Amino acid sequence: MDGLSTEGGEMTSSSADAQEVQNRPLTVRELIEALAQYPPDIRVVVNGYEDGYDNLHVDSLSTICIRPKPDHAEWEGENEEAWLNPGANEFSAVCIERKSH
């Protein structure tokens, strides 16, 4: 089951819970747990800007301060850097940057 099934047109509580987990932001702990399922020597990549895949490097990781951007266009990220629009709802996050722009 994919966690998105419904009964009688309404989501069951277990499928609603699965969808909530699937849609919430990933934490470092959860990422480590997910990556632990893979062979330790497998390469990690991210999708390229338009096509292909970029390798990740240690210098691809940084800590940034962001805030939700509820009115983002579908091609924009869900969050923005906090300095762009200072105020409430700011939080720290680990950013994995790809090389292609």
Helices and strands as residue ranges (DSSP letters): E 6-7, E 10-11, H 13-23, H 28-35, E 45-47, E 53-55, G 58-60, E 61-68, E 79-81, G 82-84, E 91-96
